[in-house]
Amino acid sequence: MGLELPEILNLYKQMDKTIKEKVIIEIKLGKRCKGIIKQGMCNLDKRKDEILNSPLKSLKTRGKWIFLEFENEKFLLLGEIIGKFQYYEDANEIPDNYHILFKFKDQTALTFQSSLYAFITVADPEELKNHKYAGNIGPSPLDKEFTYEYFKNILNNYKNRGIKGVLNIQSEIAGLGNAYINDILFQAKIHPKAKVSTLNHAKIKELYDIIIKTMKSAVQAGGSVKEYDLYEKTGDYVRITDQPKKNMKCTHCGANMVKMNVLGSSSYLCPQCQKI
């Protein structure tokens, strides 16, 4: 499914402990990296030299993104990740199936292996500011700015949109993606195609509380059991609505769960509890 807010926060904390202040001395691009380069999501084939031999000054995160800032004022943007990063204490232990290899001066290393795509892009401050996605990120559900009033105002601005689509607008609410949105809407008993205008005040408040609760729970669990951290360990959060097996029952009412395509991604829902 890809890394959402809980997985990104866990990855960020691990990176901050392991690679901060280190110096990248070599970047290798595997043959399999051609796909994300062709998609315009990676520019290391042309700009990797810009972040070599400059200490990694700081790391920051927002939504589904991690920003690595180097002392030479260049950035490495990591975002919208479907894949995994792995950290190696010994660069000699690195397998050959990586898409990208970052080798550090102290002979440790970081690899990225893509399952579909990811933004891995070198940028200067102005390019970061103007980046279509990384430069336009709203507050996450765990940020202090994400108040109930803020949430109500967002929904009010998108009254005629389907709720699933609104929760996935990263410039308004950062960090939520298909997997957690499915779980949130299931718990709130809201159909993913339901228009925002059909939700009353009580349901909006319930939805807001469930978003906060779900994100806190997933962060505490280290993210999803289907996503990996820097040490190839998964989190402990079990997705409620993830790819139900045949005749999987709703935990609310016992009806069979169904799969539906909404905005190009799979939604798993209960046709009884989540009526449109």
C-alpha positions as CSV (number, residue, x, y, z in Angstrom):
1,M,0.0,0.0,0.0
2,G,2.8,2.4,0.7
3,L,4.2,4.3,3.7
4,E,1.7,6.6,5.4
5,L,2.1,8.9,8.5
6,P,2.8,6.1,11.1
7,E,5.4,4.4,9.0
8,I,7.0,7.6,7.9
9,L,7.3,8.9,11.5
10,N,8.9,5.6,12.6
11,L,11.3,5.7,9.7
12,Y,12.2,9.4,10.3
13,K,13.0,8.7,14.0
14,Q,15.3,5.8,13.0
15,M,17.0,7.8,10.3
16,D,17.6,10.7,12.7
17,K,19.4,8.3,15.1
18,T,21.4,6.4,12.5
19,I,22.4,8.7,9.6
20,K,22.3,12.2,10.9
21,E,25.6,14.0,10.6
22,K,27.0,11.3,8.3
23,V,28.6,11.9,4.9
24,I,27.5,10.2,1.7
25,I,30.5,9.3,-0.3
26,E,28.9,7.2,-3.0
27,I,25.4,6.7,-4.5
28,K,24.8,3.7,-6.8
29,L,21.7,3.2,-8.9
30,G,20.7,-0.3,-9.7
31,K,19.2,-1.3,-13.0
32,R,15.8,-1.5,-11.5
33,C,16.0,2.2,-10.6
34,K,15.3,3.2,-14.2
35,G,11.5,3.0,-13.7
36,I,11.2,5.7,-11.1
37,I,13.8,7.8,-13.0
38,K,11.6,7.5,-16.1
39,Q,8.5,8.5,-14.1
40,G,10.3,11.7,-13.1
41,M,10.3,10.7,-9.5
42,C,14.1,10.4,-9.1
43,N,16.8,12.7,-10.4
44,L,19.8,11.0,-8.8
45,D,21.1,9.9,-12.2
46,K,21.8,13.6,-12.9
47,R,22.2,15.3,-9.5
48,K,23.6,12.7,-7.1
49,D,26.9,14.6,-7.0
50,E,25.2,17.6,-5.3
51,I,24.8,15.7,-2.0
52,L,28.1,13.8,-1.9
53,N,30.7,14.7,0.7
54,S,28.5,17.2,2.5
55,P,27.5,16.3,6.1
56,L,23.8,15.5,6.7
57,K,22.9,18.5,8.9
58,S,19.3,17.7,9.8
59,L,16.2,15.6,9.1
60,K,12.6,16.8,9.1
61,T,9.3,15.2,8.3
62,R,5.8,16.2,7.3
63,G,3.0,14.0,6.1
64,K,4.3,11.2,3.9
65,W,7.7,13.0,3.4
66,I,11.1,13.0,5.0
67,F,13.5,15.8,4.1
68,L,17.3,15.3,4.5
69,E,19.1,18.7,4.6
70,F,22.9,18.8,4.0
71,E,25.4,21.4,5.1
72,N,25.7,22.7,1.5
73,E,22.0,23.6,1.6
74,K,20.9,20.9,-0.7
75,F,18.0,18.6,0.2
76,L,17.1,15.0,-0.5
77,L,13.4,14.6,-0.6
78,L,11.9,11.2,0.2
79,G,8.1,10.8,-0.2
80,E,5.1,8.9,-1.4
81,I,7.1,5.8,-0.8
82,I,5.9,2.3,-1.9
83,G,8.9,0.2,-1.0
84,K,11.4,0.0,1.9
85,F,14.7,1.5,3.2
86,Q,17.2,-0.7,5.0
87,Y,20.2,0.4,7.1
88,Y,23.4,-1.6,7.2
89,E,26.2,-1.3,9.8
90,D,28.5,-3.0,7.4
91,A,28.4,-1.9,3.7
92,N,29.9,-5.2,2.7
93,E,26.7,-7.0,3.7
94,I,24.5,-5.2,1.2
95,P,22.5,-7.5,-1.2
96,D,22.4,-6.9,-4.9
97,N,18.7,-6.3,-5.3
98,Y,18.6,-2.7,-4.3
99,H,17.3,0.1,-6.5
100,I,19.5,2.8,-4.8
101,L,22.5,2.5,-2.5
102,F,23.8,5.3,-0.3
103,K,27.2,4.5,1.1
104,F,28.5,6.6,4.0
105,K,32.0,7.6,5.0
106,D,32.0,5.4,8.1
107,Q,31.2,2.3,5.8
108,T,27.6,2.1,6.9
109,A,25.0,2.2,4.2
110,L,21.3,2.8,3.4
111,T,19.5,1.1,0.5
112,F,16.1,1.6,-1.1
113,Q,14.1,-1.1,-2.7
114,S,11.0,0.0,-4.6
115,S,7.8,-2.0,-4.7
116,L,6.2,0.4,-7.2
117,Y,7.5,4.0,-6.9
118,A,8.8,6.8,-4.7
119,F,10.0,10.3,-4.9
120,I,13.8,10.4,-4.2
121,T,14.8,13.8,-5.4
122,V,17.7,16.2,-4.9
123,A,16.5,19.8,-4.6
124,D,17.7,23.2,-3.5
125,P,15.6,25.3,-1.1
126,E,13.7,27.1,-3.9
127,E,12.9,23.8,-5.7
128,L,11.7,22.3,-2.4
129,K,9.4,25.4,-1.8
130,N,8.0,25.1,-5.3
131,H,7.7,21.3,-5.5
132,K,4.2,20.3,-6.6
133,Y,3.8,17.8,-3.8
134,A,6.6,18.2,-1.2
135,G,6.2,22.0,-1.2
136,N,2.5,21.9,-0.6
137,I,1.8,19.8,2.5
138,G,-0.9,20.5,5.1
139,P,-0.8,19.6,8.8
140,S,-1.0,15.9,9.8
141,P,-3.7,14.6,12.2
142,L,-1.0,14.6,14.9
143,D,0.0,18.2,14.5
144,K,-1.3,20.8,16.9
145,E,-2.7,22.8,13.9
146,F,-5.1,19.9,13.2
147,T,-7.8,21.1,15.4
148,Y,-11.5,20.2,15.2
149,E,-12.2,23.7,13.8
150,Y,-9.6,23.2,11.1
151,F,-11.0,19.8,10.2
152,K,-14.6,21.3,10.0
153,N,-13.4,24.1,7.7
154,I,-11.6,21.6,5.4
155,L,-14.8,19.6,5.0
156,N,-16.8,22.7,4.5
157,N,-14.6,23.6,1.6
158,Y,-15.3,20.3,-0.1
159,K,-19.0,19.7,0.6
160,N,-19.7,18.2,-2.8
161,R,-16.7,15.8,-2.8
162,G,-16.6,12.2,-1.6
163,I,-15.2,11.9,1.9
164,K,-12.5,9.4,1.0
165,G,-11.1,11.8,-1.6
166,V,-11.1,14.7,0.8
167,L,-9.2,12.8,3.5
168,N,-6.5,12.0,0.9
169,I,-5.8,15.6,-0.1
170,Q,-2.3,16.0,1.2
171,S,-2.3,19.8,0.9
172,E,-5.1,19.8,3.5
173,I,-4.6,16.7,5.7
174,A,-1.1,15.2,5.3
175,G,-0.2,11.6,6.0
176,L,-3.4,9.7,5.4
177,G,-3.5,7.2,2.5
178,N,-5.7,4.4,1.3
179,A,-5.0,1.9,4.0
180,Y,-5.7,4.0,7.0
181,I,-8.6,5.9,5.4
182,N,-10.3,2.5,4.8
183,D,-9.9,1.7,8.5
184,I,-11.0,5.1,9.6
185,L,-14.2,5.1,7.5
186,F,-15.0,1.6,8.5
187,Q,-14.8,2.5,12.2
188,A,-16.9,5.7,11.6
189,K,-19.4,3.6,9.5
190,I,-19.1,6.1,6.6
191,H,-19.2,5.0,3.0
192,P,-16.1,6.1,1.1
193,K,-18.2,7.7,-1.6
194,A,-20.4,9.5,0.8
195,K,-20.5,13.2,0.0
196,V,-19.2,15.5,2.8
197,S,-22.5,17.4,2.7
198,T,-24.4,14.3,3.9
199,L,-22.4,14.1,7.2
200,N,-24.0,15.8,10.2
201,H,-22.1,17.6,13.0
202,A,-22.1,14.5,15.3
203,K,-20.7,12.3,12.5
204,I,-18.0,14.8,11.6
205,K,-16.9,15.0,15.3
206,E,-16.9,11.2,15.5
207,L,-14.8,11.0,12.3
208,Y,-12.3,13.6,13.6
209,D,-11.9,11.6,16.9
210,I,-11.4,8.3,15.0
211,I,-8.7,9.9,12.8
212,I,-6.7,11.0,15.8
213,K,-7.2,7.8,17.7
214,T,-6.3,5.6,14.7
215,M,-3.1,7.6,13.9
216,K,-2.0,7.6,17.6
217,S,-2.6,3.9,17.8
218,A,-0.7,3.1,14.6
219,V,2.2,5.3,15.5
220,Q,2.5,3.7,18.9
221,A,2.5,0.3,17.1
222,G,5.4,1.3,14.8
223,G,3.2,1.3,11.8
224,S,1.6,-1.5,9.8
225,V,2.4,-5.2,10.0
226,K,2.8,-5.0,6.2
227,E,5.5,-2.3,6.1
228,Y,9.1,-2.4,7.1
229,D,11.4,-0.1,9.1
230,L,15.2,0.4,8.6
231,Y,16.0,-3.0,10.1
232,E,13.5,-5.0,8.0
233,K,11.1,-5.3,11.0
234,T,7.4,-4.6,10.5
235,G,5.1,-2.7,12.8
236,D,2.4,-4.1,15.0
237,Y,-0.7,-2.3,13.6
238,V,-3.1,-4.8,11.9
239,R,-5.2,-3.1,9.3
240,I,-8.9,-3.7,10.0
241,T,-10.1,-3.7,6.4
242,D,-7.0,-4.9,4.5
243,Q,-7.8,-7.2,1.6
244,P,-10.5,-9.3,3.3
245,K,-10.6,-13.0,2.5
246,K,-13.6,-14.6,0.9
247,N,-16.7,-14.2,3.2
248,M,-14.9,-12.1,5.7
249,K,-17.4,-10.7,8.2
250,C,-17.9,-7.2,9.4
251,T,-16.9,-6.9,13.0
252,H,-19.9,-4.6,13.7
253,C,-22.8,-6.5,12.2
254,G,-21.6,-9.8,10.7
255,A,-22.3,-9.0,7.1
256,N,-19.9,-10.0,4.3
257,M,-17.3,-7.3,3.6
258,V,-17.0,-6.1,0.0
259,K,-14.3,-4.6,-2.2
260,M,-14.9,-1.5,-4.2
261,N,-12.8,0.7,-6.4
262,V,-12.9,4.3,-5.3
263,L,-10.8,7.0,-7.0
264,G,-8.5,4.4,-8.5
265,S,-7.8,2.5,-5.3
266,S,-9.4,-0.4,-3.4
267,S,-11.9,0.3,-0.6
268,Y,-13.0,-2.5,1.7
269,L,-16.2,-1.9,3.5
270,C,-19.4,-3.3,5.0
271,P,-22.4,-2.8,2.7
272,Q,-24.7,-2.7,5.8
273,C,-22.8,-0.4,8.2
274,Q,-21.4,1.9,5.5
275,K,-24.4,2.6,3.4
276,I,-24.2,5.6,1.1
